[in-house]
Amino acid sequence: MLRNNNGFFLLELLLSLSALLMVSLFLLPLLMDLREGSQQLEVENKAQKLMYEELQAKLLDNRFFTNYTFIENKVEYQIIWGDSVMNDQKEVCVKVERSSYRSETKICGLLE
């Protein structure tokens, strides 16, 4: 055998690089899906918060039912007031349009 081993063989280097490539090819799509999911969850949480704040403001201030658009972090939230389908109550919906990294989100709540 070799008695003076001061470095790596080329075969060892290629094997370690191929193992690193295999691990990165497996983990990279998982990390991308995780990032997209967290961004979608952040948008949904903000939409629920806006819906809750809009309902509270209507109950406390007795404001008019006005539709408007709210933009935060390059995401456009549309607040839409309408009549409920089931009964004669007012309903507020927060809608976020579909984009390249998130699906369309629509969250609705009744004014009670």
Phi, psi and omega in degrees: 000179180275129179267331181254093182249093183259359183204193180262149170282158177297323179296319177297319179295316179295320178295317180292321177293322178291324176295319177296321178295318179297317180294317180291325177293333178278320186275332183298313176297325177296318179293323179293318177295321178297319179294315179297320179295321179291324177293321178295318179295322177296319179294317180296319179296319179294322178295319177296320179296316178297320179296315179297315180296323179293318178294318179295318180296322179292320180291322184276317186263344183057047179286171176284159177275095182241138175272140177205172181242137181237129181244127176216131181053044178063022176243130183261118179255123178258121177262119186235123175264143178199179177271143180289148180285321185285313185223185186270038179259160175276149183226138175247136178235139173248122185240135176240125182290157179288143176222191185291331183245005179213154178271171179289137181235133176221120181238128184236152177213148181268144173273114184251000000 
